[in-house]
Amino acid sequence: MFKSTSFRSLLPGLALVALLTAGASLLSTLPGLRVLGALGLALLLGLAVRGLFGLPAGVQPGAGYAARTLLRLGVVLLGVRLNFVLFAHAGLRVLLLDLAVIAVGLLSMTWLARRLGLPPGLGLAVAVGSSICGASAIAAAAPVIGADEDEVSVAVAVCSLLGTVGVVGYSLLALPLELGAQRYGLMTGSSLHEIAQVLAAGAAQGDQALDFAMLTKLTRVALLAPVLLLLGGLLRRRQTVSAGTRVARPPLLPAFLVGFLLVGVVSSAGLLPKPVTRGIQTASLLLTAASMAGIGLGVDFAVLRRLGGPALLVGGLGFGLLVLVAFVGTL
């Protein structure tokens, strides 16, 4: 568990986090690693450093600051990716398909997670990441659903791995299954985890497939906001009396989520110049990647070994179900 401390003591950890974030950003530009995305790669680099060299006490405060505070700042800026205008014009078919995928993913994976005895935070993190937009959704949802750093790291790793497998699988099965460009785009956009994975899979089948894939995926991304509001409200209502003492309920709208929604509204209204929007997108990517590096540095490998297998099973079965929903929903 990380402890709060003075800014000077944060510097060693933040310096290491910055180095890992830069490395992840560079690696994410390589063709073979692009589908993992900067967030997934930053997490993996953090895990690698922790596993190979351990985590000196002087690095812990800065890594913890990145895992928590920078995460929330990154999520606020992530709102610039919300395009409610596109959401409104996506078309009923795309909207219904995305809603079906999200509903089935959330319900089935949280149920499977309970059956396998996974912590609630981890089950919800895998479900949200798989159903909406991978590591970005997990980062945004973590404070709402109460997922700790270890659970976030497991969920991000699961979604990164399965999404990469999905890109390869879709590319190989498009011809044998006789998926036309439109259907292929709808399926990949509605079921793959990350935007980078949708880009890779969609581009493999041409511009028309890519256009449908990105429209469908970005509509899923826009649905992140209402899903987080719904989850926050449900979890808040479930706060009950524990051991004779009422547990303090979290605020209905945490400050970071309010900021996330406000940035989304401003961006959707077209009030931000394109250079500003691009700058905010870059800042959001760097901040959330830095938080993933911090989470990776702070992971407890005993937890990873204990929960990684069951979480991968939940994510794998859930992903298979999402592909099935996408297949049937595009007939």
C-alpha positions as CSV (number, residue, x, y, z in Angstrom):
1,M,0.0,0.0,0.0
2,F,1.4,3.4,-1.0
3,K,1.6,6.2,1.5
4,S,1.1,10.0,0.9
5,T,4.2,12.1,1.4
6,S,5.9,15.4,0.3
7,F,6.4,16.3,-3.3
8,R,10.2,15.9,-3.1
9,S,9.9,12.3,-2.1
10,L,7.6,11.8,-5.1
11,L,10.3,12.7,-7.6
12,P,12.2,9.3,-7.8
13,G,9.0,7.4,-8.5
14,L,7.7,9.9,-10.9
15,A,11.0,9.9,-12.8
16,L,10.8,6.2,-13.2
17,V,7.1,6.4,-14.2
18,A,8.0,9.0,-16.8
19,L,10.7,6.8,-18.2
20,L,8.4,3.9,-18.5
21,T,5.7,6.0,-20.0
22,A,8.0,7.3,-22.7
23,G,9.2,3.8,-23.5
24,A,5.6,2.5,-23.8
25,S,4.7,5.4,-26.1
26,L,7.6,4.6,-28.4
27,L,6.9,0.9,-28.4
28,S,3.3,1.5,-29.2
29,T,4.3,2.9,-32.5
30,L,5.8,-0.4,-33.7
31,P,3.6,-2.5,-35.9
32,G,3.8,-5.6,-33.8
33,L,3.0,-3.9,-30.6
34,R,0.6,-1.2,-31.7
35,V,-2.5,-3.4,-30.9
36,L,-1.4,-3.5,-27.2
37,G,-1.6,0.3,-26.9
38,A,0.5,2.6,-24.8
39,L,-1.6,1.8,-21.7
40,G,-1.2,-1.9,-21.9
41,L,2.5,-1.6,-22.7
42,A,3.1,0.9,-19.8
43,L,1.5,-1.6,-17.4
44,L,3.7,-4.5,-18.8
45,L,6.8,-2.4,-18.4
46,G,5.9,-1.5,-14.9
47,L,5.3,-5.2,-14.1
48,A,8.6,-6.1,-15.7
49,V,10.6,-3.6,-13.7
50,R,8.9,-4.7,-10.4
51,G,9.5,-8.4,-11.2
52,L,13.1,-8.0,-12.2
53,F,14.4,-5.4,-9.8
54,G,11.7,-5.0,-7.1
55,L,10.5,-1.6,-5.9
56,P,12.9,0.5,-3.7
57,A,11.2,2.3,-0.9
58,G,12.2,5.6,-2.4
59,V,10.2,4.9,-5.6
60,Q,7.0,3.8,-3.9
61,P,5.5,7.3,-3.1
62,G,5.9,8.6,-6.7
63,A,4.5,5.3,-8.2
64,G,1.6,5.4,-5.9
65,Y,0.9,9.1,-6.8
66,A,0.9,8.1,-10.5
67,A,-1.4,5.1,-9.9
68,R,-4.0,7.3,-8.1
69,T,-3.8,11.0,-8.7
70,L,-2.5,10.9,-12.3
71,L,-5.1,8.3,-13.1
72,R,-7.9,10.7,-12.1
73,L,-6.4,13.6,-14.0
74,G,-6.1,11.4,-17.1
75,V,-9.7,10.2,-16.8
76,V,-10.9,13.8,-16.7
77,L,-9.0,14.6,-19.9
78,L,-10.2,11.3,-21.4
79,G,-13.6,13.0,-21.7
80,V,-12.4,14.8,-24.9
81,R,-12.8,11.4,-26.6
82,L,-16.5,11.4,-25.9
83,N,-18.4,12.5,-29.0
84,F,-22.1,12.7,-28.1
85,V,-22.9,14.1,-31.5
86,L,-21.5,11.0,-33.2
87,F,-23.4,8.9,-30.7
88,A,-26.7,10.7,-31.7
89,H,-26.0,10.1,-35.4
90,A,-24.7,6.6,-35.2
91,G,-27.9,5.0,-36.3
92,L,-30.3,2.7,-34.4
93,R,-28.6,-0.5,-35.6
94,V,-25.2,0.5,-34.3
95,L,-26.6,1.8,-31.0
96,L,-28.7,-1.3,-30.3
97,L,-25.8,-3.6,-31.2
98,D,-23.5,-1.7,-28.8
99,L,-26.1,-1.7,-26.1
100,A,-26.6,-5.4,-26.4
101,V,-22.8,-6.1,-26.3
102,I,-22.4,-3.9,-23.2
103,A,-25.4,-5.3,-21.4
104,V,-24.4,-8.9,-22.1
105,G,-20.8,-8.3,-21.2
106,L,-21.4,-6.6,-17.9
107,L,-24.0,-9.1,-16.7
108,S,-22.3,-12.3,-17.9
109,M,-18.8,-11.4,-16.7
110,T,-19.8,-10.1,-13.3
111,W,-21.9,-13.3,-12.9
112,L,-18.9,-15.5,-14.0
113,A,-16.6,-13.6,-11.7
114,R,-18.8,-14.2,-8.7
115,R,-19.1,-17.9,-9.6
116,L,-15.3,-18.2,-9.7
117,G,-14.9,-16.2,-6.4
118,L,-13.1,-13.2,-7.9
119,P,-13.2,-9.9,-5.9
120,P,-16.1,-7.7,-7.0
121,G,-13.8,-4.9,-8.1
122,L,-11.8,-7.2,-10.4
123,G,-14.9,-8.8,-11.9
124,L,-16.4,-5.4,-12.7
125,A,-13.1,-4.1,-14.1
126,V,-12.8,-7.1,-16.5
127,A,-16.4,-6.7,-17.5
128,V,-16.2,-2.9,-18.1
129,G,-12.9,-3.2,-20.0
130,S,-14.1,-6.0,-22.2
131,S,-17.5,-4.5,-22.9
132,I,-16.5,-0.9,-23.6
133,C,-13.0,0.3,-24.4
134,G,-10.3,-1.8,-22.6
135,A,-7.7,-0.1,-20.5
136,S,-9.2,3.3,-20.8
137,A,-12.6,2.1,-19.5
138,I,-10.9,0.2,-16.6
139,A,-9.0,3.4,-15.7
140,A,-12.1,5.5,-15.7
141,A,-14.2,2.9,-13.8
142,A,-11.6,1.9,-11.2
143,P,-12.4,4.7,-8.7
144,V,-16.1,4.2,-9.2
145,I,-16.2,0.4,-8.7
146,G,-13.6,0.4,-6.0
147,A,-11.0,-1.7,-7.9
148,D,-7.5,-1.5,-6.3
149,E,-4.2,-1.3,-8.1
150,D,-3.7,-5.1,-8.2
151,E,-7.1,-5.7,-9.6
152,V,-6.7,-2.9,-12.3
153,S,-3.4,-4.4,-13.3
154,V,-4.9,-7.9,-13.8
155,A,-7.9,-6.5,-15.7
156,V,-5.8,-4.4,-18.0
157,A,-3.5,-7.4,-18.7
158,V,-6.4,-9.6,-19.5
159,C,-8.1,-7.2,-21.9
160,S,-4.8,-6.4,-23.7
161,L,-4.1,-10.1,-24.2
162,L,-7.6,-11.1,-25.3
163,G,-7.9,-8.0,-27.6
164,T,-4.7,-8.9,-29.3
165,V,-5.8,-12.4,-29.9
166,G,-9.1,-11.1,-31.2
167,V,-7.4,-8.9,-33.8
168,V,-5.6,-12.0,-35.2
169,G,-8.7,-14.2,-35.0
170,Y,-10.9,-11.7,-36.8
171,S,-8.3,-11.2,-39.6
172,L,-8.0,-15.0,-40.1
173,L,-11.7,-15.7,-40.0
174,A,-13.1,-12.9,-42.1
175,L,-12.8,-14.8,-45.4
176,P,-13.8,-18.4,-44.1
177,L,-16.9,-16.9,-42.5
178,E,-17.7,-14.8,-45.6
179,L,-18.0,-11.6,-43.6
180,G,-18.7,-8.6,-45.8
181,A,-17.0,-5.3,-45.1
182,Q,-20.0,-3.8,-43.3
183,R,-20.7,-6.8,-41.1
184,Y,-17.0,-7.3,-40.4
185,G,-16.7,-3.7,-39.3
186,L,-19.7,-3.9,-37.1
187,M,-18.5,-7.0,-35.4
188,T,-15.0,-5.8,-34.7
189,G,-16.1,-2.4,-33.6
190,S,-18.7,-3.9,-31.2
191,S,-16.6,-6.6,-29.6
192,L,-12.8,-5.8,-29.6
193,H,-11.5,-4.1,-26.5
194,E,-9.2,-1.2,-27.5
195,I,-9.5,1.5,-30.2
196,A,-6.0,0.5,-31.5
197,Q,-7.2,-3.1,-31.8
198,V,-10.3,-2.0,-33.8
199,L,-8.1,0.1,-36.1
200,A,-5.7,-2.8,-36.7
201,A,-8.5,-5.3,-37.4
202,G,-10.7,-3.0,-39.4
203,A,-7.8,-1.7,-41.7
204,A,-7.0,-5.4,-42.5
205,Q,-10.2,-5.6,-44.5
206,G,-10.2,-2.2,-46.3
207,D,-11.5,1.3,-45.8
208,Q,-15.2,0.5,-45.8
209,A,-14.7,-2.1,-43.0
210,L,-12.6,0.4,-41.1
211,D,-15.2,3.1,-41.3
212,F,-18.0,0.9,-39.9
213,A,-15.6,-0.5,-37.2
214,M,-14.6,2.9,-36.0
215,L,-18.2,4.3,-36.0
216,T,-19.3,1.3,-33.9
217,K,-16.4,1.5,-31.6
218,L,-16.6,5.2,-30.9
219,T,-20.3,4.8,-30.1
220,R,-19.3,2.2,-27.5
221,V,-16.8,4.7,-26.1
222,A,-19.5,7.4,-25.8
223,L,-21.6,4.9,-23.8
224,L,-18.8,4.8,-21.2
225,A,-20.2,7.9,-19.5
226,P,-23.8,6.6,-18.9
227,V,-22.5,3.2,-17.9
228,L,-20.2,4.8,-15.2
229,L,-23.1,6.9,-14.0
230,L,-25.3,3.8,-13.8
231,L,-22.7,1.7,-12.0
232,G,-21.9,4.5,-9.6
233,G,-25.6,4.8,-8.7
234,L,-26.1,1.1,-8.3
235,L,-23.0,0.6,-6.1
236,R,-23.9,3.6,-4.0
237,R,-27.3,2.2,-3.3
238,R,-25.8,-1.2,-2.3
239,Q,-23.7,0.4,0.5
240,T,-25.2,-1.2,3.6
241,V,-24.6,-1.4,7.3
242,S,-21.5,-3.4,8.0
243,A,-20.7,-4.8,11.5
244,G,-23.3,-2.5,13.0
245,T,-21.7,0.7,11.5
246,R,-23.1,2.4,8.4
247,V,-20.5,2.6,5.7
248,A,-20.1,6.1,4.3
249,R,-21.5,6.3,0.8
250,P,-19.3,7.7,-1.9
251,P,-20.6,10.8,-3.7
252,L,-23.1,10.0,-6.5
253,L,-20.8,11.9,-8.9
254,P,-17.2,11.8,-7.9
255,A,-15.3,15.0,-8.9
256,F,-13.2,13.3,-11.5
257,L,-16.3,11.9,-13.2
258,V,-18.0,15.3,-13.2
259,G,-14.8,16.6,-14.9
260,F,-14.9,13.7,-17.4
261,L,-18.5,14.5,-18.4
262,L,-17.9,18.2,-18.6
263,V,-14.9,17.8,-20.9
264,G,-17.0,15.4,-23.0
265,V,-19.8,17.9,-23.3
266,V,-17.5,20.8,-24.3
267,S,-15.7,18.6,-26.8
268,S,-18.9,17.3,-28.3
269,A,-20.2,20.9,-28.7
270,G,-17.2,21.7,-30.9
271,L,-16.0,24.5,-28.5
272,L,-12.4,23.3,-28.6
273,P,-10.1,24.0,-31.6
274,K,-8.7,20.9,-33.2
275,P,-5.1,21.6,-32.0
276,V,-6.4,21.9,-28.4
277,T,-8.4,18.7,-28.7
278,R,-5.3,16.9,-30.0
279,G,-3.2,18.3,-27.2
280,I,-5.8,17.1,-24.6
281,Q,-5.9,13.7,-26.2
282,T,-2.2,13.4,-26.0
283,A,-2.1,14.6,-22.4
284,S,-4.8,12.1,-21.4
285,L,-3.0,9.3,-23.1
286,L,0.3,10.1,-21.3
287,L,-1.4,10.6,-17.9
288,T,-3.3,7.3,-18.1
289,A,-0.2,5.5,-19.4
290,A,1.8,6.9,-16.5
291,S,-0.9,5.7,-14.1
292,M,-0.7,2.2,-15.7
293,A,3.1,2.3,-15.2
294,G,2.6,3.2,-11.5
295,I,0.1,0.4,-11.1
296,G,2.4,-2.1,-12.6
297,L,5.2,-1.0,-10.3
298,G,3.0,-1.4,-7.3
299,V,1.5,-4.8,-8.2
300,D,1.5,-7.6,-5.7
301,F,2.7,-10.7,-7.7
302,A,1.1,-13.0,-5.2
303,V,-2.3,-11.4,-6.1
304,L,-1.4,-11.6,-9.8
305,R,-0.6,-15.3,-9.6
306,R,-3.7,-16.0,-7.5
307,L,-6.2,-14.0,-9.6
308,G,-4.7,-13.9,-13.1
309,G,-5.9,-17.3,-14.2
310,P,-9.5,-17.0,-13.1
311,A,-9.7,-13.4,-14.4
312,L,-8.4,-14.6,-17.8
313,L,-11.0,-17.3,-17.8
314,V,-13.8,-14.8,-17.1
315,G,-12.5,-12.4,-19.7
316,G,-12.0,-15.2,-22.3
317,L,-15.5,-16.7,-21.9
318,G,-17.0,-13.2,-21.8
319,F,-15.1,-12.2,-25.0
320,G,-16.3,-15.3,-26.7
321,L,-19.9,-14.4,-25.7
322,L,-19.5,-10.9,-27.0
323,V,-18.3,-12.1,-30.4
324,L,-21.3,-14.4,-30.5
325,V,-23.7,-11.5,-29.7
326,A,-21.9,-9.4,-32.4
327,F,-22.2,-12.3,-34.9
328,V,-25.9,-12.8,-34.3
329,G,-26.7,-9.1,-34.0
330,T,-25.3,-8.4,-37.5
331,L,-27.1,-11.2,-39.4
